[in-house]
């Protein structure tokens, strides 16, 4: 299987001099064409920073990022991003939002009527794929959060990107809507065969969606573990109750706690609590026993 995204010895800092923050350290990762990779880790581990750097929205000081074998030195049409915020244009309808990037391309290039017709057919197909046909003429303010995110995903897919970069796209949704969106994006991935790199704080989400899970450790952000998900392409929500699923979840949570120092912090808190209780129970000198 061909490599779609290759990250080699990536180093990134915020700021300069002694006060500089080492955001990413020696990140190396290959993502195959058509693969669904999820990134998890404690807050501050650099998940979103890594994603934005692959997207060309962040600069880096050392290492290489390649997409389709070409060096990444800024945003490109081969990579599309979907954020937690829906970032839709409120004055455009659902269909107009989906077509927006194609409208820009039409004005910039010598586009034929055949190209416009193909683009229109692509928009119709995405509208159907995301189950948005009943609200095609609605405006974002008239949609639920889940529907708005479907529009954002459809718009990102409009240009047929080689790589779809998703930064906690379902983080603001309620639990039930998130489950619906999980099955929706898996369906889209199977049909479109798009390479997806997906950032999330939710370990269950990472396992249910991904084929591989990259666990990042903080301070500085670095790859701790890469977990192969042992489940096939056909998945249902009941999978989350399977003992094998729970075992994978426990393993990943243990790595996150270990690398983030949470386990150490809890141990320190328990020791402090014991000391406080022991001090409270000890008799005060001079008082009658």
N, C-alpha and C positions, 0 to 999 in steps of 0.2 A: 504493500500500500504506500502511495506517495506521501511525502511530508508536505503539509500545507503551510504550517507556521513553525519556524525554528528560532528558538531563543538560545543564544550562546554567551555564557559568562557575563550576564547583564549586571551592571552596577549603576546605581542611581543615588544621588544625594539631593537634599533640599538645603539651599543655602551654601555658604562658603566658609572656609577657615575653621577654627576650633569649634564654632557653634553649628557647623553643618550637621544635618541629620542624615545618617546612612539609611536610606529607605529600602533599597534592594541590594542584596549581596550575592554575587556569583550564581545568578539564576540561569539554569540551562534546562530547556524543555522542548520537546518535539511534539507537535500535534498533527496527526495524520488527516488526510483528506476525508471529509465526511464524519469525523470523530466528534463526539460530544464529551468535552472535558469540563469538569467543575472545579472551582477553586474555593477552598474553605480555610479557616484559621481564625485566631483571636483578633480582636480589634487592634489595628496598628501593625498587622503583619504584611501589609503591602498588596493585598489582593486587588483592590481597585486601581492602585498605582501601576501594577503590572499590566492589568487589562488596558488602561488608558495609554500606557507606553506602547503596547502592541498596536493599539489603534492609531498611534501617531499623534496623540494629543499631549503627550509628555515627552520631554527630551531625556536622554540618558548620557552618562559620561563615558561609559566603557562597555564593550561587548558588542554583540550584533543581534539584530532582529530581522528575519527574512520572511516574506510572504510570497509564495510561489517562486522562491529562489531569488527574489529581488529585495534589496535592502529597504527597510522601512525608514523613511526620513520625514514623515508627516502623514496626515490623513490621506486616504485613497479610496476610490470606489470599490476596490477589492475587499475592503473591510467596512462593515456597517455596525453602528453601536445602538443599543437600546438601554436606556437608563431607568432608574427607579421612578423618576419624574417623567410624566408622559410626553412632555415637550411637543405637544400638538399645537397647531395654529388655530386659535379659537374662532377666527373669522372664516375658516374654511370648513366645508362639510367633511364627513368621513371619507368619501371618495376623493375629494379634492386634496385632502391631507395625504392620502396614499399616493396620489399621482404627482405630488409636489416636486419631488426630485427629478422626475421625468420632464416636468415643465421647465425646470432650470436647464436641463440638458438640451431641450428643444430650442431654447433661446441662445444657447452658447454655440451650438454646432449646426452644421448643415444637415438637418434631419429630414428625411423623406416622409411622404404621407404613409408609406408602408410601415416605416418605423413607428409612427404615431399610432397606427392601427394595431401593431403588435403590442405596443405599450398599453394600449387601452384594454386589449384582451388579457394581458398580464394582470392589470388592476382588477378586472372582473374576476379572474381566477383566484386572486388573493382575497378578494371580498368574500367569495364563496368559501374558500379554505378556512378563513377565520370566523365564519358564520356571522358576517356583518351585513349581509344583503338587506335585512329588514331596516337597518339604520344608515343606509348608504347616504341619504340626504340630510341626516341629522348633524348637529354641531357638537363639538366635544362637551360643552356644558350640559348637554342633554343625555350624556352617556354615564354609565356606572364606571367605577375604576377599572374593573376587569375588561370592559369593552374598550376603554381608552387605551389600555395597554395592548389589546389586540390590534388596534389601529396603528399604534407605534411600531409593533412588530411587522405588520403588513407593509408599512412604509419603508422600513429597513430592508425588507426582502424584495422590494419593487425593482431594484437595480440588479438583482441576482448576485449579491456579494459572494465572494468565495468564503469569507469568514464572517460570522455573526458574533459580535462581542456583546455580552449581556451583563450589566452591572446591577445586581439585585433587583431585577425588573419586577418581581412580585412582592417585594418587601413591604409595600404599603397596603397590600390587599388582605382581606380577612381570610381566615383559614379555609373556609369552604370554597371561596373564589380561587384561592391559590391552587387547590387540588384540581379544579377545572382547568386552570391555566397550565398546570403541569402536564396534563394529558393533551392539552392543545399544542404545546410546544414540542412534545414528543411526536405527535402526529405530523406536525410541520417538518420536523427534522427527518422523519422517515420518508416523506414525500419529496422534499426539496433537496435532500442529501447535502445540506449546507454544513460546513464545519462550524461548530459552536464552542465558544469558550465562555463559561457562565460563572459569575461570582455570586456567592451566597453566604450568609451566616448560618443558614439552616442546614444542618447535617443530613436530616431526612430528605430534604429537597435535593441536596447534592447527590445522594445515593440513588434516589428514584429516577433522576434525570440522566445522570452521567454514566459513561462507559469507563472512565477513569476519574479518580478524585485526587487532586493535588493539595496536600495539606501544607500550608505555609506556617512558618514560625516567625515571631516578631523580634525586633530590636537586634540586628536589622532584619528586614524581611528576607526570608530564604526558604528554599524547599526542604521540608523535613521528611515527608513520606509521600509516595505515590501509590495509591490503592487501586487495584484492578477490581471493578465491580463484577461480582460473579453471577449476574442475572442476564438473561437474554433480552432481545429487543422488545418482546411482548410483555408488558408490565401492566398490572392493575393495582389500584390503591390498596387492596388487601395485602399486597406484598409487604407493606410496612409493618405488618403484624407477624411476618415470618421470622422464626428464630434465627435464620441465616442473615436476614436483613438487620435484625437487632444486634447480632454479633458484630457485623461490619460497623454499625453505628457506634457501638461501645468502643471498638478499637480506635475509630477516628476521634471520638470525644476524649479518650485517654491521651492520645497524641496531642490534641489541642491543649488540654489541661497541663500536660507535662511540659510542653514547649513554651507556654505562656506564663508559667510559674504559679498558676492558680492552685495547684496541689500544695506547693510550698507555702503559699499565703494561707491556705486553710489550716495547714499544720501549725503555722505560727499563731493563728487566731485561736486554735484549740489549746495551745500551750498557755497563751495569755489568759484565756478563760479559766483554765485550771488554777493558775496562779492567783487570779482575783478571788476565786471561790475558796482557795486554801487560806488566803489572807483574811477573808471575811470570817472564816471558821476558827481561826487561831485566837486564843485568849489574849486580851490586852494586858501588858505588864502592869502590875499595881492593882488591878481589879481582883476582887475575890473570885475564886474559881467556883 
